Amino acid sequence: MCRHITAILLAGFVLMGCLSCQKGEPRHAINFYHWKSSYQVDEEVRSYTKELGCEKVYLHYYDVVRKDGRVFPVNFIKPIKQNLLRQDSVRIIPVIFIANEVFMNMDESGPSLQELAGKISRLNNTVSSYVGGPSYRVAHVGNEGEMSTDWPASVDDSNSPQCGEIQFDCDWTQTTKENYFAFLSFMKKSLPGVKITSTIRLHQIKDRETMGVPPVDKGYLMCYATSGVDDGSDSNSILDINLLKNYTQDLNSYPLPLDYALPLFSWGIVSNQNGKVKLVNGLTNSDMDETRFKKIGENKYEVLEDCFLNGLYINEGFTVEIEEITPPLLRSAIQYLDEKLNKEYTIVYFHLSKGFLKRYSIDDLK
């Protein structure tokens, strides 16, 4: 009799477990971007990534820009002396930002884009050799060309593990999409077996008929910077849920697999008496002490005396508007994606920083 009751109870628990799996919230894999020139991950940051099950850090390697008609790399990641996350098998995924201007006035069928792909392939090996990241071990694509003399010499680190992905960040436009897409195709040819991925802005999702779909293995949708900081609205320009919904109405029909980047950062919008604005990264309402700033509205302050604000010199009479991602706002974004996608998906938080992480609990980020 007892055995029958036990069997019935066990069957009930199994059934309840199955139902909870079917009706429960989607599970999220959690990864991070790292976008500072100095990679600083201590044990406190490591505890966050470990508890969240982080498997990848998308590490900003460098930028590629155009100036005076020349294309060259700048803003390199500094050498990494210690990578604590390696102990947890967290992989580094290189991310290269390419300014949209790079792809202006280039012939998509000519050698320049192929040369650029070859230079970037080799340069990634060089950068990987001093950050302890993945190497691609690609000999060359095309000729060296004469686009720039500022590309560092290549280093082939045969001891560096080969990586399975490289990501490009470019806010391409309708006039540059053909060249950017052609460049991505050259990258795929130059790195056989390596996944080529690309960030995608919200407007590129909404207007994909005119903006096109990049020829990559996966896209990373930037679910932030939803409006301009000087558009005169009262909405949070980092993340506005209503705008996010508006831009992603046809999200489920986008023809690429997507991961979703969500923001953890904050900033202050500093305005002078002439209406000119500058952004000061990392500011929160707690930084606005009443001795120097007078609160004149929700999240808005008037500067009472000339002073420095996170390195920016500001004058009396300027205003500072704080925009930050609060835990409830972050939860609203995740809840919207859960309902919209109705499936498992990966969140990549921007970005990995103790200053940002300490504002959230582990549960806030799940």
Phi and psi in degrees as a GROMACS rama.xvg file:
@    title "Ramachandran Plot"
@    xaxis  label "Phi"
@    yaxis  label "Psi"
@TYPE xy
-63.6996  -37.7588  CYS-2
-64.3608  -37.6612  ARG-3
-65.7363  -42.4117  HIS-4
-63.1999  -43.1841  ILE-5
-61.0653  -42.1325  THR-6
-63.6546  -41.0166  ALA-7
-64.9024  -42.5489  ILE-8
-62.7262  -43.7344  LEU-9
-62.7462  -41.8597  LEU-10
-62.4413  -38.5044  ALA-11
-63.5448  -42.7333  GLY-12
-63.7307  -40.7569  PHE-13
-62.3989  -43.8924  VAL-14
-63.2906  -41.9971  LEU-15
-62.4221  -39.2479  MET-16
-64.618  -40.8495  GLY-17
-64.1606  -42.5521  CYS-18
-64.7438  -38.5991  LEU-19
-66.7234  -33.5962  SER-20
-66.5599  -37.2281  CYS-21
-72.6308  -36.2904  GLN-22
-99.7331  -8.19373  LYS-23
-71.8618  171.1  GLY-24
-67.8853  148.345  GLU-25
-59.4352  144.767  PRO-26
-85.7538  145.533  ARG-27
-118.882  124.242  HIS-28
-74.2296  139.113  ALA-29
-118.673  124.283  ILE-30
-129.197  179.191  ASN-31
-138.623  147.867  PHE-32
-87.8508  152.19  TYR-33
-129.942  120.548  HIS-34
-128.136  25.8824  TRP-35
-108.227  156.933  LYS-36
-71.833  -22.28  SER-37
-111.779  120.105  SER-38
-85.0778  109.376  TYR-39
-126.597  103.386  GLN-40
-126.642  110.731  VAL-41
-101.172  -173.508  ASP-42
-65.302  -30.8979  GLU-43
-66.3227  -44.1986  GLU-44
-66.0041  -40.9726  VAL-45
-59.3673  -36.9281  ARG-46
-63.0184  -35.4663  SER-47
-64.3852  -52.0281  TYR-48
-63.8499  -35.5897  THR-49
-69.2567  -44.772  LYS-50
-68.8791  -29.1542  GLU-51
-84.9904  -4.32707  LEU-52
72.6261  28.8951  GLY-53
-61.657  131.924  CYS-54
-112.716  -19.5065  GLU-55
-139.016  143.49  LYS-56
-119.056  119.968  VAL-57
-85.992  101.399  TYR-58
-96.077  120.862  LEU-59
-67.7426  112.665  HIS-60
-81.4201  -50.2672  TYR-61
-173.335  173.865  TYR-62
-109.73  153.514  ASP-63
-118.524  124.083  VAL-64
-129.352  168.286  VAL-65
-119.678  131.904  ARG-66
-149.763  131.175  LYS-67
54.0546  37.4898  ASP-68
81.5548  0.168549  GLY-69
-112.955  147.33  ARG-70
-110.359  127.29  VAL-71
-157.563  161.722  PHE-72
-89.8062  146.223  PRO-73
-144.275  173.198  VAL-74
56.5992  55.2494  ASN-75
-74.6013  148.433  PHE-76
-64.2465  139.624  ILE-77
-76.6376  155.759  LYS-78
-54.8408  138.123  PRO-79
-96.4155  119.569  ILE-80
-82.3159  -35.2469  LYS-81
-146.043  131.281  GLN-82
-120.286  94.8495  ASN-83
-63.8272  -28.1127  LEU-84
-71.7539  -15.6841  LEU-85
-61.9866  -30.6028  ARG-86
-64.3233  -23.3608  GLN-87
-101.32  14.1343  ASP-88
62.1993  28.4006  SER-89
-77.3389  125.086  VAL-90
-89.5518  146.21  ARG-91
-92.1192  127.623  ILE-92
-112.013  116.846  ILE-93
-66.3248  137.909  PRO-94
-125.039  128.823  VAL-95
-117.696  122.13  ILE-96
-86.2216  129.348  PHE-97
-121.276  120.393  ILE-98
-62.8319  141.975  ALA-99
-57.1089  -32.2826  ASN-100
-62.3382  -23.5325  GLU-101
-58.5879  -33.4446  VAL-102
-96.1059  8.42044  PHE-103
-83.0215  141.783  MET-104
57.8134  37.2314  ASN-105
-116.549  143.994  MET-106
-86.1444  114.734  ASP-107
-63.5478  -22.4538  GLU-108
-97.4426  -1.71182  SER-109
-90.1075  -177.103  GLY-110
-79.8105  -17.2535  PRO-111
-59.6746  -44.7746  SER-112
-67.2969  -37.0972  LEU-113
-67.6726  -38.7752  GLN-114
-64.5165  -41.07  GLU-115
-61.7618  -42.2648  LEU-116
-60.8618  -41.8879  ALA-117
-65.6911  -41.94  GLY-118
-63.0731  -41.9586  LYS-119
-68.3225  -39.3373  ILE-120
-56.9446  -45.9385  SER-121
-72.5672  -39.0347  ARG-122
-64.6963  -34.5227  LEU-123
-62.0323  -36.1946  ASN-124
-61.1247  -41.3797  ASN-125
-63.1499  -49.085  THR-126
-64.5377  -41.0989  VAL-127
-61.1273  -29.2191  SER-128
-67.2281  -24.0637  SER-129
-113.245  1.16112  TYR-130
-109.185  -1.10425  VAL-131
71.8564  25.7686  GLY-132
-98.9839  -165.913  GLY-133
-79.5349  150.094  PRO-134
-110.96  154.297  SER-135
-105.309  -23.6229  TYR-136
52.8911  51.7868  ARG-137
-106.724  127.074  VAL-138
-65.6083  -62.1809  ALA-139
-171.899  163.08  HIS-140
-132.324  118.809  VAL-141
70.0478  -166.42  GLY-142
-92.1373  167.563  ASN-143
-63.255  -40.4037  GLU-144
75.5292  176.664  GLY-145
-124.733  27.6784  GLU-146
-65.0091  -37.0011  MET-147
-156.363  151.169  SER-148
-105.954  7.87705  THR-149
-103.651  16.9831  ASP-150
-88.6054  123.5  TRP-151
-61.4402  156.176  PRO-152
-65.6348  150.54  ALA-153
-79.1393  144.559  SER-154
-122.701  126.679  VAL-155
-99.9414  104.009  ASP-156
-95.3028  95.9987  ASP-157
-69.5503  -15.4725  SER-158
-87.8801  -7.84181  ASN-159
-82.9811  134.339  SER-160
-66.1428  145.357  PRO-161
-77.7071  135.547  GLN-162
-93.9939  155.87  CYS-163
-99.7407  0.314631  GLY-164
-154.128  145.934  GLU-165
-137.307  135.605  ILE-166
-115.094  140.625  GLN-167
-115.26  137.418  PHE-168
-115.951  110.315  ASP-169
-147.327  128.147  CYS-170
-89.0356  72.2674  ASP-171
-66.5349  157.889  TRP-172
-119.945  178.327  THR-173
-62.486  -32.1344  GLN-174
-83.2035  -17.2741  THR-175
-110.932  -3.98055  THR-176
-60.7546  -39.8622  LYS-177
-62.3499  -42.7507  GLU-178
-68.9185  -42.1988  ASN-179
-63.3754  -43.4716  TYR-180
-65.6893  -38.4215  PHE-181
-64.061  -40.9455  ALA-182
-59.3601  -44.6993  PHE-183
-61.2303  -38.046  LEU-184
-65.1695  -39.5367  SER-185
-63.9562  -38.0116  PHE-186
-62.6568  -39.6289  MET-187
-64.1031  -36.958  LYS-188
-71.9655  -34.7156  LYS-189
-78.4478  -19.2915  SER-190
-127.19  67.4322  LEU-191
-61.0067  135.062  PRO-192
88.6068  -7.69489  GLY-193
-102.258  131.75  VAL-194
-72.2824  128.593  LYS-195
-102.211  121.733  ILE-196
-124.94  164.954  THR-197
-144.354  142.074  SER-198
-70.6971  153.326  THR-199
-136.027  127.686  ILE-200
-82.6839  161.103  ARG-201
-60.4334  -40.7206  LEU-202
-68.3884  -24.4809  HIS-203
-75.5159  -23.0374  GLN-204
-75.7813  -49.3379  ILE-205
-64.1802  -40.7565  LYS-206
-108.095  43.1364  ASP-207
-67.4029  -20.7343  ARG-208
-63.8536  -35.386  GLU-209
-97.2165  -30.0268  THR-210
-87.2295  -18.2033  MET-211
78.6958  170.988  GLY-212
-119.966  122.367  VAL-213
-66.5951  145.973  PRO-214
-82.2201  70.338  PRO-215
-125.357  172.122  VAL-216
-80.497  -27.6281  ASP-217
-158.51  151.005  LYS-218
-111.914  155.082  GLY-219
-122.23  106.419  TYR-220
-80.5902  119.149  LEU-221
-80.4821  98.9635  MET-222
-87.1502  49.2028  CYS-223
-156.062  -177.902  TYR-224
53.749  52.4862  ALA-225
-78.5044  -14.5366  THR-226
-152.167  167.618  SER-227
-76.4764  147.224  GLY-228
-71.0272  -18.0863  VAL-229
-117.537  30.0246  ASP-230
-84.7799  -0.716893  ASP-231
81.571  -0.660332  GLY-232
-87.4546  165.983  SER-233
-93.3227  3.30516  ASP-234
-77.0207  159.126  SER-235
-75.0199  114.92  ASN-236
-73.7774  -15.2835  SER-237
-75.1415  -48.5334  ILE-238
-150.764  113.913  LEU-239
-118.046  114.385  ASP-240
-61.0649  -39.882  ILE-241
-64.0576  -41.0392  ASN-242
-68.2483  -37.7995  LEU-243
-58.6314  -43.6668  LEU-244
-64.3065  -41.4466  LYS-245
-62.9682  -41.2332  ASN-246
-76.465  -17.1395  TYR-247
-116.966  28.2258  THR-248
-59.8081  -37.4302  GLN-249
-105.445  28.4328  ASP-250
-58.4835  -41.4634  LEU-251
-68.4558  -14.2152  ASN-252
-98.7187  4.50874  SER-253
-67.1894  131.738  TYR-254
-82.9419  24.0327  PRO-255
-130.362  145.383  LEU-256
-65.695  143.149  PRO-257
-129.902  143.113  LEU-258
-105.185  164.367  ASP-259
-125.935  119.978  TYR-260
-93.1755  127.499  ALA-261
-120.651  147.815  LEU-262
-88.5081  145.803  PRO-263
-118.081  -0.225635  LEU-264
-90.9033  174.59  PHE-265
-143.464  166.928  SER-266
-157.531  167.04  TRP-267
-114.301  134.586  GLY-268
-97.7149  107.48  ILE-269
-94.7058  125.224  VAL-270
-121.52  135.899  SER-271
-92.9503  -176.84  ASN-272
-66.7068  -17.4262  GLN-273
-94.5498  3.64062  ASN-274
86.3308  2.63969  GLY-275
-76.1432  140.002  LYS-276
-121.486  151.556  VAL-277
-138.642  147.451  LYS-278
-96.3244  136.499  LEU-279
-117.991  110.365  VAL-280
-72.6496  149.037  ASN-281
86.4264  -2.97613  GLY-282
-76.0815  145.954  LEU-283
-133.102  172.284  THR-284
-60.8442  -29.608  ASN-285
-67.7655  -17.1794  SER-286
-80.9004  -11.9793  ASP-287
-90.6474  79.6805  MET-288
-73.17  146.551  ASP-289
-70.9808  -11.0861  GLU-290
-76.3841  -25.1022  THR-291
-115.778  -16.7075  ARG-292
-134.222  132.785  PHE-293
-104.995  126.391  LYS-294
-74.1541  123.852  LYS-295
-120.474  4.30615  ILE-296
178.628  176.384  GLY-297
-65.5088  117.49  GLU-298
66.1331  17.7073  ASN-299
-127.408  139.731  LYS-300
-138.196  150.951  TYR-301
-105.929  136.137  GLU-302
-78.1003  125.514  VAL-303
-90.5696  -20.917  LEU-304
-154.169  154.434  GLU-305
-59.2969  135.03  ASP-306
-166.406  172.346  CYS-307
-96.6104  139.955  PHE-308
-128.366  101.945  LEU-309
51.2582  42.5045  ASN-310
91.9687  -11.4471  GLY-311
-98.4728  126.829  LEU-312
-81.5558  124.438  TYR-313
-124.887  156.46  ILE-314
-109.148  158.335  ASN-315
-55.862  136.914  GLU-316
95.8865  -17.6506  GLY-317
-63.9977  160.236  PHE-318
-118.202  151.093  THR-319
-129.229  122.62  VAL-320
-110.773  124.406  GLU-321
-92.0131  130.841  ILE-322
-125.191  122.303  GLU-323
-139.744  160.009  GLU-324
-96.1425  104.826  ILE-325
-82.337  157.556  THR-326
-54.1036  -42.2859  PRO-327
-62.944  -38.3721  PRO-328
-66.0205  -40.6679  LEU-329
-63.512  -42.4711  LEU-330
-62.8164  -37.239  ARG-331
-62.2654  -39.8077  SER-332
-66.242  -43.9588  ALA-333
-65.0903  -42.0009  ILE-334
-61.3393  -40.0323  GLN-335
-63.1828  -45.5151  TYR-336
-63.6122  -38.8302  LEU-337
-57.0215  -48.0392  ASP-338
-71.0225  -38.0787  GLU-339
-70.751  -43.3256  LYS-340
-87.2831  -37.2965  LEU-341
53.3314  42.992  ASN-342
-162.971  171.403  LYS-343
-69.4823  143.64  GLU-344
-153.194  165.83  TYR-345
-105.356  135.367  THR-346
-104.227  132.717  ILE-347
-116.256  113.613  VAL-348
-85.3658  140.948  TYR-349
-113.943  111.31  PHE-350
-140.009  -179.381  HIS-351
-77.2117  103.334  LEU-352
-153.909  133.338  SER-353
-61.4272  -36.319  LYS-354
-60.0639  -35.4364  GLY-355
-81.8906  -44.1973  PHE-356
-62.4241  -34.2124  LEU-357
-67.0391  -10.1998  LYS-358
-83.1558  -7.69334  ARG-359
-129.382  146.67  TYR-360
-83.9011  167.175  SER-361
-59.4921  -41.2833  ILE-362
-63.1728  -32.5016  ASP-363
-61.4886  -32.1441  ASP-364
-92.8752  -12.4283  LEU-365
